[in-house]
Amino acid sequence: MTATAEFRLETRLVHDGAMRSGFGETSEALFLTQGHVYETAEACEARFADSDPGFIYGRFSNPTVAMFEARMASLEGAEAARATASGMAAVTASILGQIRAGDHVVAARALFGSCRYVIEDLLPRFGVETTLVDGADASAWRAAMRPNTRTVFIESPANPSLSIVDIAAVADIAHEAGATLIVDNVFATPLWQSPLALGADCVVYSATKHIDGQGRCLGGVVLGSRDFIDGNVRTFLRQTGPALSPFNAWVLLKGLETFSLRVERQTHSAGIVADALAGHPKLARLLYCGRSDHPQAELIARQMRGGSSLIALECEGGKAGAFRFMNALRLVLISNNLGDAKSLVTHPATTTHQRFTPEERAAMDVPDGLVRLSIGLEHPDDLVADLVGALDAA
Ligand SMILES: *Cc1c(COP(=O)(O)O)cnc(C)c1O
């Protein structure tokens, strides 16, 4: 397997993880096989006993999936990676793989709706206590820790509020309490934030977002030290079955080749768009991690290397104002994906965060006028014209 640790990120995104078959193909092969054959029964026995490291069965591993995992580990600077069928499968495995009844889990209140479901609704059904805290408040994190706290889960920047958690500080608090820290790094992307280097034990991604980046397939990945992945995640995934399809792994592997080009361009354009929209009279608020007026700009400068491709806009006039703005757009599409080549707008209060009460949404910083904007690969001037035109018309 190619591993080119001496090279820079862009180079590794094109080459790392590639395993050539006997045909010497240039592009990574798509191994659509759920099983593998063995020369002898003894060879099969050795494979199952782990004394021979080859492939066995698609639920455990697959050559195309393994190439994707190796390239992701190289991108993240992680010792080990396990791919999953979706981002939510990665989130669920990273948490459930570590805990048992009687444990306690702490998470930031501002989370993607499905992540909140896992923490708040699913875990308590199995005898796991959970505490949700205001992610920006260090004393709240400290106060939430208990002797049985096993793991801490955060998103930073959070979906969709773009609120930031001090990853290094929370990692220290978690470790002092004997707990681990999991960071959902979807919004920052591996290009702009490295949670493992800041002290986290585990990073999870929805590869559905910037890693595919072209709106084609679902995928996820869990990354961490070899000990963390082998101890908590590997057996859980192997025995419960949310395996990434080899076809999706191949799509994602090819997506990684253009990953840095796309995310750099999207981030550059997001900066232009944010600056052009800031101060528009139809906006009550604009948040972008690349702007100095983000209320946590100092923390962002410490832990992120770029503002990424997401902008949060709060329209005047609540839901009605947000809907008028969205319906007046001609180029930017209404959808619920993000990180796509196409620029997309989402109204979280009626979609990803619909199941929460207005009070819960307020506590998660998801007001009714909030619109999440994911900047794609279109020319930024076309995006600015469309967005300003729609705000003027709203
Ligand atoms: C989309 C998303 C997920 C879930 O990923 P899927 O691939 O849709 O399962 C988890 N966390 C965040 C922050 C997301 O944006």
The ligand as a Gaussian input file, in Angstrom:
#p B3LYP/6-31G(d) Opt

LIG

0 1
 C      -24.569000      15.293000       7.934000
 C      -23.971000      15.255000       9.276000
 C      -23.932000      14.051000      10.003000
 C      -24.563000      12.774000       9.493000
 O      -23.993000      12.286000       8.321000
 P      -24.781000      11.297000       7.312000
 O      -23.738000      10.945000       6.310000
 O      -25.923000      12.087000       6.759000
 O      -25.251000      10.143000       8.123000
 C      -23.337000      14.076000      11.255000
 N      -22.799000      15.206000      11.760000
 C      -22.821000      16.377000      11.081000
 C      -22.215000      17.586000      11.701000
 C      -23.403000      16.443000       9.825000
 O      -23.429000      17.616000       9.160000

